[in-house]
Amino acid sequence: MLNEEAVKKAAMGDEQTLNAINALPLPLRMSYGLAIDNYRRDNDVQPVENQSSLYSQSKRTVEISDDDLGQALEKRLEDKKIKEEILEKQRQEQAEKVAQQQAMRARILSGGY
């Protein structure tokens, strides 16, 4: 149903073909977009103008300063340290509880209770 030649040209980044496809109704544009993406994936084609698709927006990147990154890493390390301390405290409490239970069982079994 779709014009395969138009799909190939659009996948290669042909501006005229892309403009013609963009003039089509939304359902057809989406169909062409999927066909173009499939063609690019199947034939390992990268468009000349680095267009990702007819129906999706390109991803935007955000610049992060080194100071912000350092602060984020520092906070993450602090959070990790706090979590490890909590886990260690829970392990100690569990070990104490088990020791008390074993002592209680030993007293009961030895008849000293």
C-alpha positions in Angstrom: 0.0 0.0 0.0 2.8 2.4 0.9 5.1 3.7 -1.9 8.3 1.7 -1.3 10.3 4.2 -3.3 9.1 7.0 -1.1 10.0 5.0 2.0 13.5 4.4 0.7 14.0 8.1 -0.2 12.7 9.3 3.1 14.8 6.8 5.0 17.8 8.3 3.2 16.8 11.8 4.3 15.4 13.2 1.0 13.9 16.5 2.0 11.3 16.7 -0.9 10.0 13.2 -0.1 9.8 14.0 3.6 7.9 17.2 2.9 5.4 15.3 0.7 4.9 12.7 3.5 4.4 15.5 6.1 1.6 16.9 4.0 -0.3 13.6 4.3 -3.0 12.9 6.9 -1.8 11.8 10.3 -2.6 8.1 10.0 -0.6 7.9 6.7 2.3 9.9 8.2 2.4 7.5 11.1 2.4 4.5 8.7 5.1 6.0 6.6 7.1 6.8 9.8 6.9 3.2 11.0 7.8 1.9 7.5 10.8 4.3 7.4 12.0 3.2 10.8 11.7 -0.4 9.9 13.5 0.2 6.6 16.3 2.0 8.5 16.6 -0.8 11.0 16.4 -3.7 8.5 18.9 -2.1 6.1 21.1 -0.3 8.7 20.5 3.1 7.1 21.4 6.3 8.8 19.7 9.4 7.4 22.0 12.2 6.1 20.3 14.8 8.2 20.1 12.7 11.3 16.3 12.8 11.5 14.9 10.2 13.9 11.4 9.8 12.5 8.5 11.6 11.0 6.3 11.1 14.1 8.7 11.5 17.0 10.7 14.3 18.4 14.5 14.1 18.7 15.9 13.7 22.2 17.3 16.8 23.9 20.4 16.7 26.0 20.9 18.8 29.1 24.3 20.2 30.1 25.3 19.4 33.7 28.1 21.2 35.3 30.9 19.3 37.0 30.0 20.9 40.4 26.4 19.7 40.1 27.6 16.2 39.1 30.0 16.1 42.1 27.2 17.2 44.5 24.9 14.5 43.1 27.5 11.8 43.5 28.3 13.0 47.0 24.7 12.9 48.0 24.3 9.4 46.5 27.3 8.2 48.4 26.0 9.6 51.7 22.6 8.0 51.1 24.3 4.7 50.4 26.4 5.0 53.5 23.2 5.7 55.6 21.4 2.7 54.1 24.4 0.4 54.8 24.5 1.7 58.4 20.8 0.9 58.8 21.3 -2.6 57.4 24.2 -3.2 59.7 22.1 -2.1 62.7 19.3 -4.4 61.6 21.7 -7.3 61.2 23.1 -6.7 64.7 19.6 -6.5 66.2 18.7 -9.8 64.5 21.8 -11.5 65.7 21.1 -10.4 69.3 17.5 -11.6 69.0 18.7 -15.0 67.7 21.2 -15.2 70.5 18.5 -14.5 73.1 16.2 -17.1 71.6 19.0 -19.7 71.7 19.8 -18.9 75.3 16.2 -19.2 76.2 15.9 -22.6 74.5 19.1 -23.8 76.2 17.7 -22.8 79.6 14.4 -24.5 78.9 16.0 -27.7 77.6 18.4 -27.8 80.6 15.5 -27.5 83.0 16.7 -24.3 84.6 13.6 -22.4 83.7 
